[in-house]
Amino acid sequence: MDVNAAVAAAAAIAGACTGAIAMLAFRWSERDQRRPTRTSLHTDAVLPPGVDTVLSVLRSSAVVLDEGDAVVKASSAAYALGLVRGGKLAVEPMLQMARDTRRDGEIRQVELDLPRRGTGRGEALAVSARVAPLGSRLILLLVEDLTEARRIEAVRRDFVANVSHELKTPVGALSLLSEAVMDASDDPEAVERFAGRMQIEATRLTNLVQELIDLSRVQNDDPLEDAEAVRTDELVAEAIDRCRHQAGTKEITMAAGGTGDLRIWGNRGQLAAALGNLVENAVNYSPARTRVGIAARRVNAPGGDLIEIAVTDQGIGISEKDKERIFERFYRVDPARSRATGGTGLGLAIVKHVAASHGGEVTVWSSEGQGSTFTLRLPEAGSVRDRRKPLIAGGLDEEGRPEDGDEAVNEATNDTTNEQARETRAPIPAPEVLP
């Protein structure tokens, strides 16, 4: 009996000890879980409430640094700009600004040029960096990309300088010619010669002002507000008529071809001006007794059919380095020839803006000494296709009269299907020089 009591007492003591040990282990583990670890210091939990949400909606690239310069939070734009790499701020000037701000609490801002990642061409990103303390331990870095703003400012500055220069040239010539007329008042032949030169300079000045107005209108207006279905053959005929006198003087043959009955949805005036500029350039930069061709066709594209209008000449051609700049305002491949023809250097810039505002593009193929092909690609007027489908399905001709029986309907449908199949299978030929 005494032995059993002793065993029971020993078991009770052992159970009590085991329970006490388990309780201590549980409390110890719970305390360790509440203790901050080294990795937990670099998570979003250390950010003040609401800061994470604010940073996510900022347009600027945002980076938050802790006391050890480790990145606590960085936006996706900061990674895209290459500001953060391997959990560290990769731009040394910005890192030094953060350290200075941590030391004295002063807000700092600086503009920097950073190398553009992945280009290998020495291009730089212009950025504005602003550093400020965030609470007692963190530093906030906001970076704004100024590259596009700098580019626009440079374009605006160059544009003002070029306009001033282009206006100064004919105005100065008119001033000198007027003085010459006054000095030669007793010589009728000299007066007539100088008056002719004054008329040329006045025409050049008028053309320049008009093209500046056209360029401003193209850039600011929405061409689709007054859009309509414009026939390409009418645009081609208008462009040829516009350049008929210059072409006749140089004995240049202008030939039109391609697919008929094509329509483009857009502003008739702007489309006519763009195509007219391309044809006029082709005539001006072609030698005498050559050919200029204008052709239109439909091209199948994933987003909808496009209308291509190609203008081909047998002129002097364009070098590779000039191809990249010919659509810039006031840029001329041959300044001497431009002065002789009265060119302003704005024609191709207007063409580029018209194409872009109509949802299309303009491209160029050229070979020096052989010629050039400028191609306008613009969306086809969808109403034309939509109108044809119910006519065929309902057995009506183009004037609304019923066809003679189902056989005529089937024949029309088959002809249309075969024509579209041929257009789909036909490969797009490379630009060719006119014979």
JOCOR-V32182 format. One record per helix or strand of 2 or more residues. SS is the DSSP state (H for helix, E for strand). FROM is the first residue (numbers start at 1). TO is the last residue. If there is no record, write none. Layout:
[[SS;FROM;TO] [SS;FROM;TO]]
This chain:
[[H;2;34] [H;40;42] [H;44;46] [H;51;57] [E;61;65] [E;70;74] [H;76;80] [E;84;85] [E;88;89] [H;92;104] [E;108;115] [E;124;134] [E;138;145] [H;147;183] [H;188;220] [H;223;226] [E;228;231] [H;232;242] [H;244;249] [E;253;258] [E;263;266] [H;268;284] [E;291;299] [E;306;312] [H;320;323] [H;335;341] [H;347;357] [E;361;367] [E;371;380] [H;382;393] [H;405;425]]
